[in-house]
Amino acid sequence: MSRISAAKRLELIRNKNRPTVNDYIPMIFHNFTQLHGDRYYGDDPAIMAGLAFFMGIPVTVIAHVKGRDIDENKRSNFAMPHPEGYRKALRLAKQAEKFRRPVVCLIDTPGAFCGIEAEKRGQGEAIAKNLMEFMSLRTPIVSIVLGEGGSGGALALAVCDELMLLENALYSVISPRGFASILWKDPTLETQAAELMKITSEDMLELGVCEKIIPEAEGGAHNDPQSTAENISDFLFEAVQRLIKTDVDVLLKNRYEKFRKIGMFSFVHE
């Protein structure tokens, strides 16, 4: 894997031909059956969720939906979920817990939608509840960042036993554009912000945020989606096989400790 700049990776993950979950799900899973609705308000096309078989193992798949063109992106709100999307994700995750199906989350979002209607329907509460419930979900969870992993919109599906990033994926507390807008009052400086933020897959591995980096096809996943999907399958199969054999109490203890150890701090003596 070549170590290229964060700014270059920003270009790669925004390439209009980069594979989305609509490409990956048929290549990785079998008999995917999509389920809809949160049973409170409605359905959210920004999050796709359903049941499938992975290498003969029944799993629950939850994924952010990113489009290839303007029409697809408008239908999925540019992969920015409303609260009903996160409630749908939680409904399917709790169902998976009941039947001890592993949960596979495919993350690709610039962040949760921050419009007035989303806030009225409880966006913050929906994300917070996912964080709380996923932390104690009594079934294996594996999350994979396919492209953008932005803010709480990504973290709501990234509380897991094992987090993986595709080689060129980025994972951040805020988008580089948002970072530049806040820090420098100039969103056009997003490439400079991306270099400062430590958001590449290698940064995540070094900081202990993720467990594995999944190689992409040379030049980016869009050059050979099939080989990238095969790499995802290989890494995912190893993780799922290992986690389903782990005692659930040990699984929860390890998940808790995984998040407790993330972060760096220093004392300042006056």
N, C-alpha and C positions, 0 to 999 in steps of 0.2 A: 504494500500500500504506500502510495506516495503522499508526502505531507505537503499539501498545497494550502494557500492562504484561506482564511475564513471568508474574505471578500470574494475569492474565486468560487468557493463553495456556495456562497449566497447566489451567485449566478447559476450554478449547476442545479440547485434545488428548485430554482424558479424557471428552469428550462421548460417550455411548453410541452415538450415530448417526454418529460420525466414520468416514469410509470406511477400510477396512483393505485389505490386499493381496488379500483375496478379492474385493473390489470392483474394485480398480485393475487387477489382472492381466488380467481379461477385457476391460477397456476400453482397455488400452494395447497388449497383445500378442496375437498370433494363434497358434493351434495350440499352446498351452502344454501340454507333456507333463511331468508331474511324475515325478521320479526319487527313489528312497528309499534310506536306509541309508548307513552310513559304512564298511561292510565290516570293522568291528572289533567293534562291540557291537550296534547296532540302528539304528532310525530315531528321529528326534526330531521330533514334530509342531510344535514351536515354531519350526522353520525349514523353509520350503518351498523346494524347489529343483528346477529342471528346464530344459528346452529350449523355445525359442519363436522366433517370427519377430516382428521389430519393423520396421515399414515395409519389409518384404521382406528384412531383414537377419537372419540366424540369430544368436541371442544365447543366453547362459546367464543365467537369472534366479535370484537367491538372495534370500529375503525372510523377515523375522521375521513370525510369524503372531499377530496380536492378535484376540481375539474381541469380539463385540458384547454377549454376555450371559454369565451365569455358566457355563453349560454349555460354550459355545465356549471360554471362557477356561480352564476346567478341562482341556479336551482339549489345548490348546496350552500348558499350564502358564503362563498369563498372559504369554505371549511372552517367557518367560525360558528360554533354551536350556540344555540339558545339553551336555557335551563332544561327544557323538556328533552333535549338531546342527552344531557348528563343523567337525567332521571331515567330515561330509557336504558342507558348504559348500566345504571345501578340495578334496574329491574332485571335485566338479563344476567348481571353478575350474581345477584342473589339467587336466581333460578339455577345458575351453574353451581353455586355452593350447595344447594339442596341435593343435586344429583352428583356432586363431586366431579364435575367436568372442569378441566383446566380452562382458564380464561386467557385468550390471546388478544392483546390490544395493539392496534396498528395506528401510530400517531403521526399526524401530518397536518398541523394547524398553526396559523400565525398567532392564535389566541382565541379565547371565548369572545362571542359578540358582546359589545358593550353599549348597545342601543337602549333607548328608554324602555321599550317593551320587554326586553330581556331582563332589565333591572326590576321592572314592575313584577315580573313573574318569578323573581328570586334567583338571579344568576349566581350571586355570591354564596347563597345558602346551598344551592345545588352542587356547586363545586366543592364547598367545604364538607358536605355530607358524603360525597364520593371519596374524599381524602380519608375521612373517618372510617367509612364502611369498608373500603378496599384494604385498609390497614389490618382489619381483623377478619377479612373474608377467609373462610376455612376451606379454601381450595387453591391450587397453584395459580399464579398469575405471572405471565410473561408479557412484557411490553417492548415494542420495537419502534424506534423513531425512524420513519422512512425519509423525511425531508425536514420540514420545519417542526420544531418542538417548542412552541411559544407559550410562555407564562403559565398561569393557572389553567388555561384551556388545554394545555398538554398534560400538566401535572395531574389533572383530574382522572386521567387514564394511565398514569405512570407510577402509581403506588403499587409496587409489584415485588415479586421475589427475585426476578432477574430483569434488568433493563439492558437492551442492546440498541446500538445505533448503527445505521448504515454508514459506510465509510465517509460519505460527504454530507451527512445529516448534521444539523445544528440544534442545540438544546439550550434554551436561555430563559432567564427570568423575565425578559422583555425583548421585543424585537429590536434589532439594531437601529431601525428607523425610529422607533419609540425612544430608545436610549439617546440617540442624537437629538431628537426633538426636545427632550427634557434637559439634557446636560448642556447642549450647545445652542438650543433654540433653532436648530437648522437640520431638518430631516434629510437633506441631501448629503449629509456627512455620514450616512449609514455604513459605508464601506470602512471608514476609519473606526467607527464604533465597533464593527464586527471584529476587527483585529484586536481591540482592547478587551473585549468582553470574556475571552476564554470560553468559547461556546462550541468548539469543534469536537468531533468524536474522540480525538486523542486527548484533548483537554478533559473531557468527561471521564475517560479511563484513568488518567493520571490523578484526577481529583477524587476518584472513588465513587463517582455518581453513577456510572454504568459499569457493567461487568464484561461486556464484549463489544468488539467492533466487527461488523459484518462487511466483508469486501464487496465492492461493486464491480461491474464491468469496467474495463479500462476506459477512461474518459468520462465515466458517469453511467448510472443505471440505464439511462435512455438509449445508450449504444447497444445494449444487449439485455433487455428486461428478463429474458428466460434464464440466463446464467445468474443474474442477481437474485431472482426468485429461488433458484436452486440453492444458492448460498444461504438465503434466509431459511429455507426448509431444513438444511443440514444443521444450522445453529439452533433452530427452534426445536427440532426433534431431540437433540441431545439434552436440551434444557428440560423439555416436557417429560422425557423418559426419567430423568433424574429426580425431578420435583414430585412426580406422582408416586414415587417410591418412598418419599420422605414423610415421616409421621407428621400429622397436621399441627400438633403442638410445637414441634421442632421448627416446622415451616413458619409459624407465626412468630416464634422467638427470633429466628434468623431475619425475618422481614423487618421486625422492629429494630433490631440491632443494625441492619443495613442502613436505615435512615438516621439512626442516632449518631452514626459515625461520620456522616457527611458534613463537611464544613471545616473551615480553618479559622482560628482566632489567635489573638495575641494579647497579652496584658500590657497596659500602659502604666508605668510608674511615674507619679508626679513628684 
